[in-house]
């Protein structure tokens, strides 16, 4: 085998063995390893604290060091900066809940062969609290910037549809907006606990299924963040028509989704997330901005716009202009 061939196969092997650091990270998170390494500790000490085998613990800690999450000196381990910031539960930037959710996804993805054969999801492993708090972990890092991009100057009332833990509701409420958070009852219970820590009173709650239940009315803004990818095209058009009826004249719907190209292949984050939806939902996948803007137009929401964000997501907006105004606007524009 030539050196050129070895170099070519290297890219394939990076994909092939990409599961290794992920699995090491998920297991370390399950054992709360990083909480115990805010100061230098030996493998023996950690093995006792997490009630695990010494040899296995040492190999795990060495692997975590190898991928840059820990530092090792004189047989003592301590968190590297990235672990201290994102993997210690006391950190305001903690990402451990989304790792717990990812561990469930790992189990579900292991059934991908059967999913491809049948077209049916394999979502047996699910921890709802880990999922909702995982969404809080992710949104906390970007909510302020997203809300700033949306611009709330003329917004007095907003609906956070499928708002999960309430991260965006909190940011909008901080800007003086009266927010209604709509989600399933079990999600609302978690959101109330999260929001209660913020001492914010201008958030109301509606529990239910937004596909079939009343979502309220008289909203200047309806924000739909990372919801549409869980549903089919038919369901999403139905939902957007429902949102249109709930808007005040001149109101708007703002959708946040993972960006994917019109041919549904790039970036890889988007096409791989479609596989995640294949595994975990009945009819979801990633949708391109062109598809979503088409749905907005079918829902009679005009002057559709899109704006890419730096984290691989995109904001797509449709407006409910009165008919005499909408005639003077182009049906579609792009930022």
N, C-alpha and C positions, 0 to 999 in steps of 0.2 A: 504494500500500500504506500503510495507516494505521500510526501508531506502536504501536497496540495489537497489530496483527498482527505487527509486527516484534518486539515483546516476547514474543509467544506462540511465534514460530518460534525464538527464542533458545534455549529449552530443547532443542528438537530438534537445533539446531546444536551444542550442547554435547555431546550424545550422538554426533552425526555425526563431529565432529572430535576426539573424545576419544582417538583413536589416535595423534595427533601427538606429544604429550608422552611417551606410553609408548614410541613408537618411538625418539625422541631419547634417552631414558634407557637403553633396551636397547643401542643402538648405542654410546653413551658407555661403558657398562659393558663391552661387548665389547672396546673399545680401552683399557680400564683408565685412562680419562681422570682419574678422581678420585684414583687413586694418585699421579698426577703433579702434583696441584694442592693439596698440603698447604701449599705456600707460593706466593706470587704468581708467575705465569709469563705470558709473552706467547703469543699464538696461534702465532707462528712457532716458539717453543721447543717447544710442545706438539706441533705438526705434525711436527717432527723426531723427538721422542721416541716418537710412536705411528706413525711412518712413513706419514704421510697428506698429502693435498693441503692447502696452506695456506689457500686460499679456503674449501674445504669445512670445514676445522677451525675457522676463525674463525666461520663461520655456525653450526656446531654449538655452539660455546662460547657464542655470543650467545643461542642458543635455550635452553640450559641455564641461563643467567643469567635469561632471561625467565620461566622457570617456577620460579625460586627455588632452584635447586640450586647455583648459583655466584654469586659477587659479582665485579663488574668495576669497576676504577678505574684511570684513566690507561692504558688498553689492557693492563692486567694482570688475570688471572683467578685466583681462589682459591675453594676449596670454601666453600659456606655451611655453617652448623652442621649441618643435616640430612644433607648429603653427608659431612661429616667423621665423623659418628657412625655412619652406616649404609652408606656406599658406599666407604669406604677399607678395603682388605683387611686391614690391621693392626688394625682396630677389633674389640673383642670383640662388638660388635653388628652385624657385617658381614652385609649382605643380598645381596651380589653373586652368590652361588651360586643363590639362588632367582630372580634376574634372568636368569641364564644358562638356567635351566630354563624360565622364561617365554618366552625367545626361541625355544625349541623349540616351545612351545605356540602361539606366534604363527604359526609355519609350519604347524602342524597345523590351527589354526582357519581358515586361509586355504582349506581344503578343505571348509568347512561346507556350502556349497551341495550338494556331492555326498553328504555325510553325511546331509543331510536327505532327499535323494532315495532313498538306498539303505538308510539305517538302520545302515550299517556304519561303524566308526571310521576315522579317518585319523590314525594315530599313527606315521607314518613317521619323523618327526624325534624322536629321543630320545637324551639323554646321561645315562646312569644315574648317574654320579658327580655331575653337576650336580643331578639330581633329589634324590638322597639328601642331599647336603650342603645343598641348598636347604631341605629339611625340617628340617635342623639349624639353619639360619639362623632359620627361623620359630619353631621350638619353644624355642630358647634364650631368647627374649624372654619366655616365659610358663611354662616347665616348673616352676619353683619354686612359682608360684601354683597351678598345676593340681594338683600333687602335694599341696600343703597342703589344697586343697579336697577331694581324694579322702579324706584322713585315713588314716594308716597305723598307727594305734595298735595294732591287733590283727593286723597283717599281718607274717608272718615270711617267707613265700615268695610271689613274684609272677611272673607271666608277662607280658612286654611283647610282645604278639602283633603281628607286623608292625612291630617296633620301629624299623626304619630305622636311623638313625645312632646310636641309643641315648641320645638326650637325656633321655627320661623314665626309662630304666633307670638312668642316672647319678644322677638326683635321688632315686629310690627307694633306691638303694644307699647314698647318703649318709645316709639315714634309718635305716640298719641292716637293710634288707630284703635277703634273698637273691633276686636277680633272674635270671630266664632270659629272654634275648632270642631270639625266633624270627623268622627272615626268610630270604629267598633267599640262597644262598651268596655271590653277588656283593655283596649288601648287607651281609652279615655281615663280609666282608673290609674294607669301608669303616668299619663300626661299630667293629671292633677297633682300627683306627687312631685313630679319634676317642676311644674310651674309654681307650686306652693313655696318652693325654696327661693323664688325670685321676688316675692312680695309684689306681684302684679295683679290688679283687680279687674282690668278691662278686657278679660278673656272669658267668653261664654263657651259652653260645651253643648254639642248635640251628639247623642249616641245613635248609631244605626248603620244601615247599609246604604251607601250613597247611590248605588245603582237602582235601588227600589224604594227608598224612603225619602221623605221631604227633606230638602237641604236648607230650607229657609229662603229668604228673599231680601231685596233691597241692599245688595252689596255693591260697593264701588269697585271692588277688586275680589276676584276669586283666584287663589293661588293653588296650583295643583303640582306638587313636587314629587317626582319619582313615583307616580301612580299609574300612568297610562301603560307602562311596560308590563304591568301585571295582567292586562286584559286584551281581549281581541279587538280588532278594528270596529266591529259592529257595536260592541259594548262601549268603546271610547266615543264613537259618534253619538250614541244615545246619551252618554254622560255630558258631553259638551253642549248638546242641545238643551239639556236640563239646566246646565250652568247659565246658558244664555238667558233663559227665562227668569233666573234668579238675580240677574244684574239690574242695577239702576241704569237709566238712559245715560250713555256716555261711559259706562263702566267697561272693565276689561277682564279678560282671563289671561293669566300668566302661567305657563307650563314650564317646569324644569324637568329635563330628561337627559340621559346619557346621549351624547352625540354619536350618530352613525351616518355614514355616507349613503347617498341615494341607492347605491347598489348593495348596501347592507354588509359590506366587508371590512371597512376601515373606519376608525382605528380598531385595533384588535380588542381593546377594552369593550367596545360596543358589540362586536360580533360574538365575543366570548360571553358577554352578559346575556345575549340572546339565548345562548345555550343554558345559562342559569335559569332563565324564564321557562325554557322548554322543560327542564327538569322539575321545576317547582310550581308551575302554574298550568291551568287548563288551556289558555289561549294566548299567553303573553309573549312578547319579544321586544327588542329595541326597534323603535320606529324613527325614520329619518325626519328631519325638519320639514321636508317637502310633503311627506305623508300627513304629518300633524297639521300643517297649515291648510292642507286640503280638507281635513276634518273640520277645522275652525270655519272655513268658508261654507261647508255644508250646514254648519250650525248657525249660519248667518252672522258670524263674527268677522268684521271687516279689517282692512288695512293691516294684515298679518305681518309680523316682524320676527326676526330671530337675532340672537346675540350669543356668540360662543363665550364661554367662561374658561378660565385657565385650567380648571381641573378636569376637562374633558366632558363637561356638561354644556347644555345649551338652554337659553331661555327663549320661549316662543310666545308671542303675545297676539291676541285678537281682540278687537274693540267692538262694543255694541253701540255704534253711532246711530242716531235717529236717521230714518231713511233719506231725508232731504240732504243730510250732511254726507252720508255714506256714498251717495251718487257722485260726489265731487272728489272722492278719494280713490286712489288706485287700489285694486283688490289685493295687491301683494307687494311688499317692499322688503328690502333686506338691509340690516345694519352691518 
